[in-house]
Amino acid sequence: MQPPKSDEPELEVYRLNGDQFVDDGGQRLEDCHAVLASLHDYWASRRHGSAFPARSDIDPIDIPTLLEHLLLIEVLDQPLDFRYRLVGGHIVHHAGRNVQGNTVLGLMETGGSQERALQAKAMFLGKLVLDLKEPVFARMRYHSVVTDARNLLQAILLPLGEAGRSVQMVLGGLYYTR
């Protein structure tokens, strides 16, 4: 007999400490996928001395090998929400649909229990990036909305905004494994 399936994704969060990502216990991140490391390097190269780059400093054309893994997320106020502006093909394939143009709260309202649980984690991570004003790396184990298989997702979320003061967008990279 198998235990009942939980819809709750398991989330591990790592914050940037110097030049390395660490969890709350100080454990270093050891398995960041090369695509996500490359995205972080690109983002860091565009900071120009600020805490984070502006949206205008980022041009997806500069990183064609990363495009299929990219998310560009707009921060919305009153109420706080996040709109998916760009969603790469790798993400669409694993999500089973293109959520471009949708908001996190909208997807939570209209989705099933698995979708709501995944978007709740997205909301948590988005708020964390806004509060910290720094990159966040996450690993999430979850049941796929598409296949019901147990999947692993690695994500990096990178703040974008004016002069490193307020976060107006989030540049994200996702890499799915099974």
N, C-alpha and C positions, 0 to 999 in steps of 0.2 A: 504494500500500500504506500502510495506517495503522499507526502504532506501536501496540504492545499497550497495552490499557487498564490503568491502575494503579488498584488499589482504595484506595490510600493518599490520603486527603483532604489537600489543601494548606491549611495553617492559618497565619493571620497573627494575632498577638496584640498588643493595645495596652493599656498600663497608664495609669491616671489619674495625671497629673502636673499638680498645681495644679487648674485647671479644664478641662484638655484631655487627651484620650487621645493617647498617643504610642507608637510601636513602639520596639524596642531600639536602633534607630539614631537616635532622636530625631525621626523623621518624624511629623508630626501627622496624625491621622485626619481625613479631609476629607469622607467620604461616609456618615456615620452616618444611618440612616433616621430620620425624624421620630418614628415610633412608639417606637423605642429611646431616642431623646433624651428623649421625654416620660416614659418609664418611669424613666430616670435622674433626671430632675428631681423626679418624685414621690418616689422613694426618698430623695433628698437632703433633701427637705422634711420627711421623717419622722425624720431623724437626731437632732434635738433636742440638738445639741452633742456627741453621741457619734461615734465613728468610723463606726458604722453603726447602723441601727435594729434593734429587736427584732422578732420575728415579730408580736407583738401590736400593733406600730405600723403594720402594713400591713393594709389591708382592700381586697381586690380590687373590692369594690363601689364604692369611691371612684374607680376608673379603668375604667369600663365600656367605653370605646372601645379599651382595650388588652387586654381579657380574652382575645381570641382568639390573642394573641401571647405569653401568659404561661406560664411554667413556675414551679412552686414545688417545690423539691427539698430533701428532708430529708437531712442528713448522718448517716451511720451509722458506728459505730466497730467495730473488731475483727471482721473486717477493715474497713478504710476502704472505704466504698461510698456510693452516692447513690441514694435512692429518689425517683422521680417522683411527687409528690403531686397536682399539678395540671398538666394539659396542655391548652393552648388549642386551639381548632378550627383555626386557621391551621396550627398545628404538626401536628396529627393529619392534616389534609388532605395536607400535603407529605410526612409520614413514611409515609403509607399505612396507618397503624394508630394506635391509642391505646396508649401505653406507660405510662399512669397505673397506679401500684401496682407497677410493675417496678423493678428496680434496674439500675444500669449493669453491674455484674459479671454479673448474671443474663442480661442481654441479650447480653453478650459471649460467655457460655457457649453460648447457644442460637441465636445468629444466624449468618448466613453471613459470608463474608469482608468484604463491604461493611459490614454491620451491626457486626461486630467492630471494623473500622477507625474507624467513626464513634463508637462508644461508647468506644474507646480515647482519642479526642480529647476526648470529654466528661469522661472520668476525669482526663485531664491538666488541663483547664480548671478542673474542680472542685477539684483539689488546689492549683492556682495561687491560686484565690480563698481557700482555707483558709490557705495559707502567707502570702499578702500581706495578708489581711484588708481588702481594698479591691476596688472594681469592676474588672472586666476586660471589655474589648471584643474580640470575635474576628470574623474573616471567614474563611469556609471554602469552598473550591471542592471539590466532590465529585461522584461519580456517584450519582445517586438510586437508592435501593433499590427504589423503586416503578417508575420509568420508564426507568432507566438513562441518563437525560439528564445532561449536565454542569450542575450547579446551583451557585448562590452563596447562601450563608447568612450573614446578619449576626446576631450574638448579643451581648447584654450580660448579664453575670452579676454580681449584687449581693449582698454578704453580709448576713445577718441573724443576730442573736444577742444575748446578754445584755450590756448595758452596753458594747457595742463591744469586748468582750474575746475571746469565743470564738464562732466561726461555727457555728451549729446548723442553719441553712437557707440556701438560696440562692434569691433571686428572680431569675428569668431572663426575658428577652424575646428572641424569635426573629423574624426577618423573612427570608423566602425570596424569592429572585428566580430567574429562569431565564435 
